[in-house]
Amino acid sequence: SFNQSWLEEFIGILRNEQPEWLSGVVYGPQVRVSLPQLRSAIPQKYPIRHYPDITHCWRCEYPVADWDSAYAATEGREPINPRPLGQATIFRLIQPDTIGFLTYSEGCNDDVNKAVWSALGWNPDANVTNILSDYSRYFVGERYTEDFAQGLLALERNWHGALLTNESVFSTLEKFQAMEQSASPQLRDNWRFQQALYRTYYDAYTRSRLLYETELEGKAMAKLEDAKKSSSAAAMSDAEAILERAVTNPVSTQWHARVFELADALFRSIGMQLSVPLYKAEAVDRGANLDNIDVPLNDRAWLKEQFAEIRKLPEEEERLKRIEEIVHWTDPGPGGFYDDLGNLLLQPHLVRGPGFEKDPAFLRSTLVDFGYKGGRISWWNSATSLYDEPLELHYTGLDSSARYKLRVLYASDVPSRKIRLVADDSTEIHPLMPKTIPPKPLEFELPPETTKSGELKLNWFREPGLGDNGRGCHVTEVWLMKVLAPVRK
């Protein structure tokens, strides 16, 4: 967690003083530079040992790339997390600059990742599928060697990209259900087999809920759109009744029940504590994701809060205006653009950088980050860059003769970390400022020279030179709105 000045001082000591009492350096989480950069910065006499975090999915050294916020909200930071191909990517990029590694683990949730690192440590050229086949043959049995190995790869694919469009999640469940149905009693008691089943049922249940609750919200919003035709009271009542179906008429209840059965089986087989009240886990965010299995995956909670406030307004005109604001929340107006930067399907202007395959620590790449709780679902996740790397949006096809204004919302679990916005590398839109609590949209007029070329580049920065885990440059929602000339009478 060195800040920039401490890191420079540390490197200076190794370069200039070269202390004999120091035998080497361990590279772990919360380092401002990549391991290859550190290797080139310090004398070769000091070997580097890697301490890779193989156990966490976000707010960590090597986050899951393009992880959907529905998974982050439910399965959390320390879930059962087989990432065989991802771990191999990390190993092969980083390990050549080291003398070895010791993996950072929180327990049995990362068992597959341990096996992958151990096998690659023995033979860096080993085929990952072959490693998984050996793992499956030894721990699960000859009969399921290939099926279980392919199932682990499928679990990793479950986490790739937007969950709404990831149709492979249900086929992954079908693969594991086929193994489950033919498994012996002994295999059903095997904790590694139970872990894979728990993950596949949890993933499938989460996708099923996401599809269902997204559909319900769409129907509820349609009722709100018709508020002027009926009344604010009727529209809100109808919308609320539709949203409540997620609770009163839940979906995929058999999968939900199976997740609970497997959680109990894992507690009995290996003492895995997947719930705070049921199994005395330390905390929900320390692997107890059973307690988050029914977290709302749409804006139900936020909408109900808004309805309660709207009902207190004395005039129908005011109530209808507030409902209209909700319905058109994401609308940037004619000629405008909207990005929900934590939503993998709604970030068209985000400049992503090299990405996981070349930059698994996301030190030079944009990352979807999580942590804020409350408000709209869109506030639960943000695009972020780490340390002093800017977060960038790039717009093309703008009207060079028009004026634009920017609306931006910052939601973050580290609101005290200040953020700064610059347009086209030189025009400061706002200086370093703390994020608002609770989050609220902020609006800024853009100088005409920033868009006169028909393009616009926006860069956000957190406070430079800080240490810690590098987080804080969180940008959640951005509206680029065309300023329309007033109509002449």
matplotlib code that plots the C-alpha trace (Angstrom):
import matplotlib.pyplot as plt

x = [0.0, 2.9, 1.9, 3.9, 6.6, 7.1, 7.4, 10.0, 11.9, 11.8, 13.1, 15.7, 17.0, 17.3, 19.1, 21.4, 22.1, 21.5, 21.3, 22.8, 20.3, 17.5, 17.3, 14.3, 11.0, 7.4, 4.9, 1.3, -1.9, -2.1, 1.0, 0.9, 3.0, 2.9, 5.3, 7.3, 7.6, 8.9, 11.3, 12.8, 13.0, 15.1, 18.5, 18.5, 20.2, 16.9, 14.6, 10.8, 8.4, 4.8, 1.9, -1.1, -4.6, -6.5, -9.5, -11.3, -13.4, -13.4, -11.7, -8.6, -5.3, -6.8, -10.5, -12.9, -13.0, -16.5, -18.2, -22.0, -23.2, -25.9, -23.1, -21.3, -24.5, -25.3, -22.3, -20.0, -16.3, -15.3, -17.5, -16.6, -14.5, -12.9, -11.1, -8.7, -8.0, -7.9, -5.4, -3.3, -3.3, -2.1, 0.6, 2.0, 2.1, 3.6, 5.6, 8.6, 9.8, 9.8, 11.5, 8.2, 5.0, 2.9, -0.8, -3.0, -6.1, -9.0, -10.0, -11.5, -13.5, -10.5, -9.5, -9.4, -7.3, -4.8, -4.5, -4.0, -1.2, 0.5, 0.4, 1.7, 4.4, 5.6, 5.2, 4.5, 3.6, 0.9, -2.4, -5.1, -7.7, -5.3, -4.7, -8.5, -8.8, -6.1, -7.9, -11.2, -9.9, -8.1, -10.7, -14.0, -13.4, -12.5, -16.1, -16.4, -12.9, -13.8, -17.3, -16.3, -13.2, -15.4, -17.9, -15.3, -14.5, -18.2, -18.4, -15.7, -17.6, -20.7, -19.0, -18.0, -20.0, -23.5, -25.6, -28.8, -27.3, -25.2, -27.3, -24.6, -25.4, -28.4, -26.5, -23.8, -26.5, -27.8, -24.2, -23.9, -27.4, -26.6, -23.6, -25.6, -28.4, -25.9, -23.6, -23.0, -23.9, -20.1, -19.7, -22.7, -20.9, -17.6, -17.2, -15.5, -18.5, -20.8, -19.0, -19.4, -23.1, -23.6, -22.1, -23.9, -27.3, -26.6, -25.5, -28.6, -30.9, -29.4, -29.8, -33.4, -34.2, -32.4, -34.5, -37.7, -37.1, -35.9, -39.2, -41.2, -39.5, -40.3, -43.9, -43.9, -42.3, -45.0, -47.6, -45.8, -45.6, -49.4, -49.7, -51.2, -54.0, -55.0, -53.6, -50.3, -51.9, -53.2, -50.0, -47.8, -50.1, -50.2, -46.4, -45.7, -48.0, -46.1, -42.7, -43.8, -44.4, -40.6, -41.5, -45.1, -44.6, -40.9, -39.2, -37.1, -37.9, -36.6, -33.1, -33.3, -34.1, -31.3, -28.8, -29.8, -29.5, -26.0, -25.0, -26.0, -24.2, -21.0, -21.2, -21.5, -18.8, -16.1, -17.4, -18.0, -19.8, -22.0, -24.4, -24.0, -27.3, -27.3, -23.6, -22.0, -19.9, -17.8, -19.7, -21.8, -18.9, -16.6, -18.0, -21.5, -23.3, -26.3, -27.5, -27.6, -29.3, -32.5, -31.1, -33.3, -31.9, -34.0, -34.9, -37.8, -36.5, -35.5, -38.9, -40.8, -38.9, -39.6, -43.3, -43.5, -42.0, -44.2, -47.4, -46.6, -46.6, -49.8, -50.4, -51.1, -49.0, -46.0, -46.6, -46.9, -43.7, -41.7, -43.0, -42.0, -38.5, -38.3, -39.6, -37.1, -34.2, -31.8, -33.1, -30.4, -32.8, -32.6, -29.1, -27.8, -26.0, -26.3, -23.8, -24.5, -20.9, -21.3, -23.6, -21.7, -24.4, -24.7, -21.1, -20.6, -18.3, -16.0, -12.4, -11.4, -7.7, -5.6, -7.9, -7.5, -5.5, -2.6, -3.3, -5.0, -4.5, -6.2, -3.5, -3.8, -7.4, -10.9, -12.7, -16.3, -16.2, -18.7, -19.3, -21.9, -25.2, -28.5, -30.4, -30.8, -29.2, -27.1, -25.4, -24.2, -21.5, -19.2, -16.5, -13.2, -9.5, -6.9, -4.3, -3.3, -4.6, -7.4, -10.9, -11.8, -14.9, -14.7, -17.6, -17.7, -20.4, -21.2, -22.9, -19.9, -22.2, -24.2, -23.7, -23.6, -23.9, -22.8, -24.7, -22.7, -23.4, -20.7, -21.6, -18.8, -18.1, -15.2, -16.9, -14.1, -11.7, -11.9, -12.4, -11.5, -12.9, -11.0, -12.2, -9.9, -6.8, -6.7, -10.1, -11.0, -14.7, -14.5, -11.6, -10.9, -14.1, -15.5, -18.5, -21.9, -23.7, -26.2, -25.3, -27.1, -26.6, -24.4, -24.5, -21.7, -21.8, -19.2, -17.2, -17.9, -14.3, -14.5, -17.0, -16.4, -14.4, -17.3, -15.5, -15.1, -12.7, -13.5, -10.9, -11.6, -8.8, -8.6, -6.2, -2.7, 0.0, -2.2, -1.5, -4.1, -5.8, -6.0, -9.8, -11.9, -12.2, -15.7, -18.0, -21.5, -23.8, -23.0, -25.4, -24.0, -27.0, -27.4, -28.5, -31.4, -32.0, -35.2, -38.1, -38.8, -42.3]
y = [0.0, 2.4, 5.8, 7.2, 8.9, 5.8, 3.6, 6.0, 6.0, 2.2, 1.8, 4.4, 2.5, -0.7, 1.0, 3.3, 1.6, -2.0, -3.3, -6.7, -7.6, -7.7, -11.1, -10.3, -8.7, -10.1, -8.7, -8.9, -6.9, -3.1, -2.3, 0.8, -0.7, -4.1, -6.8, -6.5, -2.8, -3.4, -6.0, -3.5, -0.8, -2.7, -4.4, -8.0, -9.1, -8.9, -11.7, -11.2, -13.8, -13.4, -13.4, -13.7, -13.3, -16.3, -16.0, -12.7, -11.5, -7.8, -5.2, -7.3, -7.8, -9.7, -9.0, -11.0, -9.2, -8.1, -9.5, -8.8, -6.7, -9.3, -11.7, -9.1, -8.2, -11.9, -14.1, -11.4, -11.0, -14.5, -17.0, -20.5, -19.2, -21.6, -19.4, -21.9, -20.0, -16.6, -17.9, -19.4, -16.0, -14.3, -16.9, -16.8, -13.0, -12.4, -15.5, -15.1, -12.2, -14.1, -16.9, -18.5, -17.8, -18.4, -18.0, -15.8, -17.9, -17.4, -21.1, -23.8, -21.5, -21.2, -24.9, -25.2, -22.1, -23.6, -26.7, -24.7, -22.6, -25.7, -27.5, -24.5, -24.0, -27.5, -27.2, -23.7, -25.1, -27.5, -27.5, -26.1, -28.6, -31.4, -30.0, -29.9, -33.5, -34.6, -32.7, -34.2, -37.7, -37.6, -35.8, -36.7, -39.9, -41.6, -41.7, -37.9, -37.0, -35.0, -34.0, -32.4, -30.8, -29.2, -28.2, -26.2, -24.4, -23.8, -22.3, -19.8, -18.9, -18.3, -15.2, -13.7, -10.7, -9.5, -12.1, -11.1, -12.3, -15.2, -18.2, -20.7, -20.4, -22.7, -25.2, -25.3, -26.3, -29.0, -30.5, -30.6, -31.9, -34.9, -35.7, -35.1, -37.5, -40.3, -39.6, -42.2, -41.4, -41.1, -38.6, -36.6, -36.2, -35.0, -31.4, -30.5, -31.9, -30.1, -26.8, -27.0, -27.9, -25.0, -22.5, -23.8, -23.7, -20.3, -18.9, -20.3, -19.1, -15.6, -15.4, -16.7, -14.0, -11.3, -12.2, -12.2, -9.1, -7.2, -8.1, -7.1, -3.7, -3.1, -3.8, -1.6, 1.3, 0.9, 1.5, 4.6, 5.9, 5.9, 7.9, 10.9, 8.7, 7.3, 9.0, 9.0, 6.9, 4.3, 4.1, 3.7, 1.2, -0.9, -0.6, -1.6, -4.7, -5.8, -5.3, -7.3, -10.4, -11.0, -11.8, -13.0, -15.2, -16.0, -17.8, -21.0, -22.0, -25.5, -24.1, -21.8, -24.7, -26.8, -24.0, -24.1, -27.9, -27.7, -25.0, -27.3, -30.3, -28.2, -27.2, -30.9, -32.1, -29.5, -26.9, -24.3, -21.4, -19.9, -18.0, -15.8, -16.8, -20.5, -21.4, -18.5, -17.1, -14.1, -11.7, -11.7, -10.3, -13.0, -15.8, -16.0, -15.4, -17.6, -14.6, -12.5, -15.0, -12.9, -9.4, -7.5, -7.4, -4.5, -1.1, -2.4, -1.0, 2.4, 2.7, 1.9, 4.6, 7.1, 6.2, 6.8, 10.3, 11.1, 10.1, 12.9, 15.6, 17.7, 18.4, 15.9, 18.0, 17.6, 13.9, 13.4, 15.4, 13.2, 10.1, 11.5, 12.1, 8.4, 7.2, 9.3, 8.9, 7.6, 9.8, 12.3, 14.1, 14.7, 14.4, 13.2, 10.2, 8.1, 5.6, 3.4, 2.7, -0.3, -2.0, -4.1, -3.5, 0.3, 1.7, 2.5, 5.5, 3.9, 3.5, 0.1, -0.1, -3.3, -5.5, -8.6, -10.7, -8.1, -6.3, -8.7, -6.3, -3.5, -1.0, 0.4, -0.7, 0.3, -2.0, -2.4, -2.0, -2.5, -1.6, 1.1, 0.0, 1.8, 3.8, 2.6, -0.6, 1.5, 3.0, -0.3, -0.5, 2.0, 2.2, 2.9, 3.2, 2.5, 4.8, 7.7, 6.1, 8.2, 6.9, 7.9, 8.4, 9.2, 10.6, 10.9, 12.2, 15.3, 18.4, 20.8, 23.8, 22.8, 23.5, 20.5, 20.0, 17.1, 15.4, 12.9, 10.8, 9.5, 6.6, 5.0, 3.1, 5.5, 8.9, 10.8, 10.0, 13.1, 13.1, 15.5, 15.9, 17.2, 17.5, 17.2, 16.9, 20.6, 22.0, 21.4, 20.8, 20.5, 20.4, 17.7, 17.2, 14.6, 12.6, 13.6, 11.5, 10.3, 10.2, 12.8, 14.0, 17.0, 19.2, 21.1, 23.3, 22.3, 25.0, 25.1, 24.4, 21.0, 19.7, 21.9, 19.1, 16.8, 14.7, 14.8, 13.2, 13.1, 12.0, 11.5, 11.3, 10.6, 12.4, 11.7, 9.8, 8.1, 4.6, 2.0, -0.2, 2.4, 2.7, 5.9, 7.1, 5.8, 7.2, 5.7, 7.4, 10.0, 12.0, 14.1, 16.4, 18.7, 22.1, 23.0, 26.6, 28.1, 28.1, 31.6, 32.8]
z = [0.0, -0.6, -1.9, -4.8, -2.6, -0.4, -3.5, -5.0, -1.7, -1.4, -5.0, -4.3, -1.3, -3.3, -6.2, -4.3, -1.0, -2.0, 1.6, 2.1, 4.9, 2.3, 0.5, -1.8, -2.3, -2.1, -4.6, -3.4, -3.5, -3.4, -5.3, -7.6, -10.4, -12.1, -11.2, -14.4, -13.8, -10.3, -11.6, -14.1, -11.4, -8.7, -9.0, -10.2, -7.0, -5.3, -6.4, -6.4, -5.1, -6.2, -3.7, -6.0, -4.6, -6.0, -3.6, -4.3, -7.2, -6.8, -4.6, -5.0, -6.9, -9.9, -10.3, -12.5, -15.8, -17.0, -14.0, -13.9, -11.0, -10.3, -9.3, -7.3, -5.4, -4.6, -4.7, -3.4, -3.0, -1.7, -3.5, -4.8, -7.7, -10.1, -12.7, -14.3, -17.6, -15.8, -13.3, -16.1, -17.8, -14.6, -14.1, -17.6, -17.7, -14.3, -13.2, -15.6, -13.5, -10.3, -8.4, -7.5, -5.6, -2.5, -3.2, -1.1, -0.1, 2.4, 2.5, 0.3, -2.0, -4.3, -4.3, -8.1, -8.4, -6.0, -8.1, -11.3, -9.7, -8.2, -11.5, -13.5, -10.9, -11.7, -15.4, -16.8, -20.2, -18.9, -20.6, -18.4, -19.5, -18.8, -15.3, -14.7, -15.9, -13.5, -10.7, -11.6, -11.9, -8.6, -6.5, -8.1, -9.9, -13.2, -14.3, -14.3, -15.4, -18.5, -17.6, -14.3, -15.9, -18.6, -16.0, -14.2, -17.4, -17.9, -14.4, -15.4, -18.6, -16.4, -15.1, -18.5, -19.6, -19.1, -17.3, -19.1, -22.4, -21.1, -22.1, -21.3, -17.6, -17.9, -20.1, -17.4, -14.9, -17.2, -17.4, -13.6, -13.1, -15.3, -13.1, -10.0, -11.0, -11.7, -8.8, -6.1, -2.4, -1.8, -4.5, -3.4, 0.0, -1.8, -0.9, -4.1, -6.0, -3.7, -4.3, -8.0, -7.6, -5.2, -7.7, -10.7, -9.0, -7.5, -10.9, -12.6, -9.9, -10.1, -13.9, -13.7, -11.1, -13.1, -16.2, -14.2, -12.2, -15.3, -17.0, -13.9, -13.8, -17.5, -16.9, -13.8, -15.8, -18.4, -15.7, -14.6, -18.2, -18.2, -15.0, -16.7, -18.3, -14.9, -11.9, -9.9, -7.2, -9.5, -11.5, -8.4, -6.9, -10.1, -10.5, -6.9, -7.2, -10.3, -8.6, -5.5, -7.6, -7.2, -3.6, -3.7, -6.9, -6.9, -9.8, -9.9, -6.3, -6.7, -7.6, -4.6, -2.3, -3.8, -3.1, 0.6, 0.7, -0.8, 1.7, 4.5, 2.9, 2.6, 6.3, 7.2, 4.8, 5.3, 7.7, 5.0, 6.5, 3.8, 6.1, 9.2, 11.0, 9.9, 10.1, 12.2, 9.3, 10.1, 7.8, 4.7, 2.6, 3.9, 1.8, 3.5, 0.2, 1.0, 2.9, -0.3, -2.5, -2.7, -2.9, -5.4, -8.9, -10.1, -8.7, -6.6, -3.3, -4.7, -6.6, -3.4, -1.6, -4.3, -4.3, -0.5, -1.0, -4.0, -2.1, 0.4, -2.2, -1.9, -5.6, -8.4, -10.8, -8.6, -8.2, -12.0, -12.5, -10.1, -11.8, -15.2, -13.8, -12.8, -16.2, -18.1, -15.7, -18.4, -21.2, -22.4, -24.6, -28.4, -29.7, -26.3, -25.0, -21.8, -20.3, -17.3, -16.7, -14.4, -16.8, -19.4, -21.9, -21.5, -21.6, -25.3, -24.8, -22.2, -23.2, -21.7, -22.2, -22.7, -20.7, -18.5, -21.0, -21.0, -17.7, -15.2, -12.3, -14.3, -13.5, -17.1, -17.9, -16.9, -14.5, -13.4, -9.6, -6.8, -3.2, -2.9, -1.4, -1.7, -4.2, -7.8, -9.0, -11.4, -8.3, -7.0, -9.7, -11.5, -14.0, -12.3, -12.9, -10.3, -8.7, -11.0, -14.2, -15.7, -16.5, -20.0, -22.1, -25.8, -27.9, -31.7, -34.1, -32.0, -33.5, -33.8, -33.9, -30.8, -27.1, -24.7, -21.0, -18.9, -16.1, -14.0, -11.0, -8.6, -6.3, -4.3, -1.1, -0.7, -1.1, 0.6, -2.2, -4.3, -8.0, -10.8, -14.4, -17.4, -21.0, -24.0, -21.8, -20.9, -19.9, -16.3, -15.9, -12.1, -9.7, -7.1, -5.1, -2.7, -4.0, -2.7, 0.0, -1.0, -4.7, -6.8, -10.4, -11.0, -14.1, -15.8, -18.9, -21.4, -23.1, -26.9, -27.8, -26.2, -28.7, -31.8, -33.5, -33.3, -30.7, -26.9, -24.6, -20.8, -18.2, -14.5, -12.0, -8.3, -6.0, -7.3, -5.5, -2.9, -1.6, -0.4, -3.0, -5.7, -5.7, -5.6, -9.2, -9.5, -12.2, -12.3, -14.8, -17.4, -19.6, -22.4, -23.3, -26.3, -25.2, -27.4, -28.5, -27.1, -29.5, -30.9, -30.8]

ax = plt.figure().add_subplot(projection="3d")
ax.plot(x, y, z, "-o")
ax.set_aspect("equal")
plt.show()
